[in-house]
């Protein structure tokens, strides 16, 4: 299965490649030197308290308020 990994060469060029998960080294796209696979931090941002994606809680609150408004309208 292919996945996106970051690789770094001796000259500290960092490149991304879609490559099989078993492969640990590749050729640097910038200098042609050997590059090794590195651990990289995920590029996602979560809210500190809930762990949800930013805006997810706001969207839930907005949708819930709309549903409550519709339910109140039906009840009256």
C-alpha positions in Angstrom: 0.0 0.0 0.0 1.4 3.4 -1.0 1.4 6.2 1.5 2.8 9.8 1.7 6.1 10.0 3.5 8.8 12.7 4.1 12.4 12.0 3.3 15.5 14.0 4.2 18.9 13.8 2.6 22.4 14.6 4.1 22.0 18.2 2.8 18.7 18.5 4.8 16.4 18.8 1.8 13.0 17.5 2.9 10.7 16.1 0.2 7.5 14.1 0.2 6.9 11.0 -1.9 3.9 8.7 -2.4 5.7 5.4 -1.9 5.3 1.8 -0.5 5.4 1.7 3.2 8.2 -0.8 3.3 10.7 1.5 1.6 13.0 3.4 3.9 15.4 5.2 1.5 15.0 6.9 -1.8 16.7 9.5 -4.1 16.4 13.2 -3.1 14.5 15.0 -5.8 16.6 18.2 -5.3 20.2 17.0 -5.2 20.0 13.3 -6.2 21.7 12.1 -3.0 20.3 9.3 -0.9 17.4 10.3 1.4 16.0 8.5 4.4 12.4 8.4 5.6 11.8 10.6 8.6 9.0 10.9 11.2 7.1 14.1 10.6 4.4 15.8 12.7 0.8 15.6 11.4 -0.5 18.8 9.7 -3.8 18.9 11.4 -5.2 21.2 14.1 -7.5 20.0 16.8 -9.3 22.0 19.4 -7.6 21.7 22.8 -10.6 20.7 24.9 -12.8 18.5 22.7 -10.2 17.2 20.3 -12.5 18.0 17.4 -11.5 19.8 14.3 -11.8 23.6 14.6 -15.3 24.7 13.8 -16.8 21.3 14.3 -18.2 22.3 17.7 -19.5 25.6 16.2 -21.2 23.8 13.4 -22.8 21.4 15.8 -24.1 24.3 18.0 -25.5 26.1 14.9 -27.2 22.9 13.6 -28.7 22.2 17.0 -30.0 25.8 17.4 -31.7 25.5 13.9 -33.3 22.2 14.9 -34.5 23.6 18.2 -36.0 26.6 16.3 -37.8 24.2 13.9 -39.1 22.1 16.7 -40.4 25.2 18.6 -42.1 26.4 15.4 -43.8 23.1 14.8 -45.0 22.9 18.5 -46.6 26.4 18.3 
